[in-house]
Amino acid sequence: MVSPAAPLTLFSVVIPARDEEESLPSTVEDIVTTFNAAGVPHEIVVVDDGSRDRTWAVLQELKTKFPTLAPVQNTGQNGFGRAVVRGLDAARGDAVVVMMADASDSPHDAVQYWRLLNDGYDCAFGSRFVDGGEVVDYPRVKLFVNRLANALVRIGFNIPLNDTTNAFKAYRRTVIDGCRPFLAPHFNLTVEMPLKAIVRGFSFAVIPISWRNRKFGVAKLKIKEMGSRYFFICAYVWLEKYFSRGDYRRK
């Protein structure tokens, strides 16, 4: 049973986007339609992370159609993690969900996240690999590496979550602020955020979610990135868990 928490007023969707001109129109429309139907007050912060195609122009066009869209540009160094942090800094909501520009994440699952956070949880996590979860057209090699990496994280941190590496997770603003500063500049931010939240004592719930492979463009995550960068972040948070004597836990 979670403790009562302040009611939430705005759900910020943070979407890092690099060369996603084809995917963004349907992704944004699906989120807006689903959230409006569910009565979820929201904004959609799409971060153009140094795109070389028409991503920024497409976002300006979409903004005239969808008033809740609030696009920003990452004018500093590029990288998935840096783009997400840029979105977190720009977001106005008291709750945040990170979603992908390629429509691989379900807006209906995001609505479930919103409801969990309103139930009092600090974090809402999803798993594609529990009863009720689903993956569609997942590349076989990436799936194997994914399951191996998540198993090692689960054992190393002694946590029940078996899908830590998936970026699609939601947090109360207090969690985001309580886990700063974020060090990971690339896709390894996907493990830094939830692991820090868990290690620092924030409450969380896990629900089954679905994942579908992109229809347009190419995946930005390369398997080779699931090596030293992920190991560094996991080692960093692991040291905090077992050797910081609780100095960074929520008070």
N, C-alpha and C positions, 0 to 999 in steps of 0.2 A: 504494500500500500504506500503510495507516494504522499508526501506532505502537500497541503494546499499551497498553490502558487498564484502569483498575480495573473489575472486574465490577460490574454494576448489581444493585441489590436491590429497588427499588420504582419503579414507573412511575406518576407522578401525572398524571391527566387533568384539565386545568383547563378548565372550561366556563363562560363568562360567560352569564348568562341574565337577560333582561328580558321579563316577560310571556310566559313560555313554558310555561304550565301544561298545554297540550295536547301539546306535543312531548316534554317531559322523560320521561314514563314509558317510552315505547318507546326513546328515546335511551339512557337509563341501562341499561335491560334488555339492549339489544343489545350495549353495551360490556361489561357484566359477563359475559354469556354467551360472547361471542367471546374475551375475555381469559382467562376460566377454561378454556375449551376449549384454548387455546394455551399454558396454563401461565404466563401473565404476571402476576406479583405487582403489585397495583395499588391505587390509591385514586382516587376520583372527586371532585374538588373543584368543586362547582357553586357559582358566585357569583351570588347573587340581587342584581341591580344595580338596586335601587329599583323592583321590580315593583309594579304596581297590581292585579294579578289574584291568583290563588291559588298562584302559583309557590312561595312559601315553605312554604305548607301542604302542597302536593304533595310537596315535597322531604322534609318531615318524615315523611310517609306512606311515601315510597319508602325512607327510611333504615331503617325497621323491616324491610323486605323485603331490602334489599341492604346488608349490613354494611360494604362497602367505600366506600359513599357518605359523603362528609364535606362537607355543605353549609355555606356561610358567607354572611354578608350584607355587602355593601359599604355601610357606613353613612355614608361620606363623600360627596364629589361623585360623581355618576354619570357614566358614559361607558364605552364598550367597553374602551379601553385601561386605564382606572383599574380596571375590574373584573378584567381579566386580571392586572394587577399585584397586586391583592388576592389572587387565587388563587395566584399564584406565591409570595407571602409566606406563605400558609397551607399550601402543599404541603410534604409531608415527604419526597418521593421524591428519589433522586439522578438522576432523569431526568424530564422533563416534556414532555407533548404538549398543545397547545392545540386543542380541538375545539369545534364549534358545537353549540348546544342543539337545533337544528332537524333533526338527523340527516342533514345534507348531507354530512358526512364519514364515511367507511367505517371501522368498527373493525378490519376486516381489514387495511386500509392502516396503521392505527396499530400493529398487531402487527408489520408489516414494518419500521416505524420502530424499534420496540424492538429488533429483531434487528440492524438496522444500527448502532444505538448500542452494542449489545453486541459488535459486530465491531470496535469501537474508534473509530468516527466520533464527533465532537463534536456534530454536527447531522445530522438526517435531514429532508430536504426532499422535497416531492412536487410533481409538475407534472401538471396536467390536460391539458396541450397538447403532450405528447410521445407517441411510439408506445406504445400500451397504455393511455394516459390516456383519460378519458371525462367528458363533461359531459352531464347530462340535464335538459332543460327550462330552460336558461339564458336569461334575458331578453335579447333581441337587442341592445338598446341598451347594456345593461350589459356584454355580451360584447365589443362593439366598444370601449368605453371601457377595459375591462380589458386587452385585447390591446395597445391603444395605450400605456397607462400602463406595462405590463410591458416593452414594447419600448424605451421611453425609459429605463427603469431599467437594463435590460440593457446598452444602449449607453453610458449615462452612467457606469456603474460597471465596464464591461468584464468582465462575469461571464457564465457559461453558463446560469444559472438564468433560465427564462422565465416563472415563475409566482411572483414575489416577493410579490405582494399577497395571496396566499391565506394566511389565518391558520393553517391546518392544517399545523403543523410541530412537530418534536420536538427537544429539546435536552438535553444533559447539564447537571446542576446547575452545573457549573463554567462553562458558557457563560452561563447566566442571571446568575450572580454577576459574571462578567467583562464583562458588557455593561451593568451598572447604572451610573448611574441611567437609568431609562427616562423620556423626556420626553413621549411622545405620549399624550394622554388619550382619544383616540377611535380610530377604525378605522385611523388611520395608524400605530398600534403594529404592525400586521401587516407593515409594511415596515421599521420601525425595528429590530425584533428580528433578522431574518435578515441585513439589511445590516450591522448592527453586528457580528454574529458573523463574517461573511465578511471585513469590513474589518479586524477585530482578529485575524485569522489562525487562526480555529478551522476544523477540517476538516469537510467535509460531503459527503454523497452525495445524489443525486437519483433518485427512482423515479417511475414513472407511478402516478397515483392517480385515483380517480373522485370525482365530485361530483354530487349530485342536489338539485334544488330542494325547498324545504320543502313539507310537506303541510299544516301548520297555521300560522295566524298570518300576520304580514307581515314582510318583510325589514326589518332595522333600518338597514342601510347605504343611504344616499341618494347618488345620483350626484354631487350638488353637493359632497359631502364629499371626493370624489376630486380636489379642486382644490388650494386654497392650503394646507390642512393637510398633504396628502401632499407637496406641493412643499417645504414648510418642513422636514419630516423628512428628505427625500431630500437637500436642500441641506446640512443640518446634517451628515449622515453623509458626504456627498461631500467636504465641507471637511475632515473628519477624515481621510478616505482620502488626499487629495492634499496636505494642508498641515500635518498634525500631526506629521510626521516620525516616525511610528511610536510616539509616546508612549503610546498606549493599546493597542497590540498585546500579545497574550499573551506572557508572559515564559517 
